[in-house]
Amino acid sequence: SSGINAEYGVYQGLLGWYMVKSGLEDKPDSADIPRVSQYRLASHLGSAFILYLSMFKTSLDILLPAQGGAAPALGRLRTWSGGVAGLAFLTALSGAFVAGLDAGLVYNSY
C-alpha cells in the first residue's frame, strides 16, 4: 500500500508540474497575469485529496488493525461518513473551479 502511495505521489508531482506549465504559456488576453487552467487546478487538487486520504487510511490500518464483530451501527456510520466525505470532496473541487475562473471576484462584497 505504501508503494502505491509513493507512485501516486510521483503522479501528483507530475500533475502539479503540468498544472503550473499551463500558467506559464504566453496568452495574449491574460494581461501579463499568469493563470492556470481551472481543469488542471481541479484535477491537481482532487488527486491531492485522494493521495492524502490514501496515506491517512494506510496509517490508520497500521495504527488500528481491523477487529472482527463490529456493531451494525458502525457499518451505517461508515456508510454515512463516506457519503459526507464524497460531498466534501465535490465541494472542494467546485472551489477549485471557482478559484480557477476567478468567479469569486464577480460579487466580492455583500
SULMOPE-V422423 format. One record per backbone hydrogen bond with DSSP energy under -1.0 kcal/mol. CO is the residue of the C=O (numbers start at 1). NH is the residue of the N-H. E is the energy in kcal/mol with one decimal. If there is no record, write none. Layout:
co = (CO:CO)
nh = (NH:NH)
e = (E:E)
This chain:
co = (1:2:3:4:5:6:7:8:9:10:11:12:13:14:15:16:17:18:27:30:37:38:39:40:41:42:43:44:45:46:47:48:49:50:51:52:53:54:55:56:57:58:59:60:72:73:74:75:76:77:78:79:80:81:82:83:84:85:86:87:88:89:90:91:92:93:94:95:96:97:98:102:103)
nh = (5:6:7:8:9:10:11:12:13:14:15:16:17:18:19:20:21:22:30:33:41:42:43:44:45:46:47:48:49:50:51:52:53:54:55:56:57:58:59:60:61:62:63:64:76:77:78:79:80:81:82:83:84:85:86:87:88:89:90:91:92:93:94:95:96:97:98:99:100:101:103:105:106)
e = (-1.9:-2.1:-2.3:-2.7:-1.9:-1.7:-2.1:-2.4:-2.0:-2.3:-2.6:-2.2:-2.1:-2.4:-2.2:-2.5:-2.4:-1.1:-1.4:-1.2:-2.5:-2.2:-2.2:-2.3:-2.4:-2.7:-2.3:-1.7:-2.2:-2.1:-2.4:-2.6:-2.8:-2.2:-2.4:-2.5:-2.6:-2.2:-2.3:-2.2:-2.4:-1.7:-2.6:-3.1:-1.7:-2.2:-2.2:-2.0:-2.6:-2.8:-2.0:-1.8:-2.4:-2.3:-2.1:-2.1:-2.3:-2.1:-2.2:-2.2:-2.2:-2.2:-2.2:-1.7:-1.5:-1.6:-2.0:-2.5:-2.5:-1.7:-1.9:-1.4:-1.2)
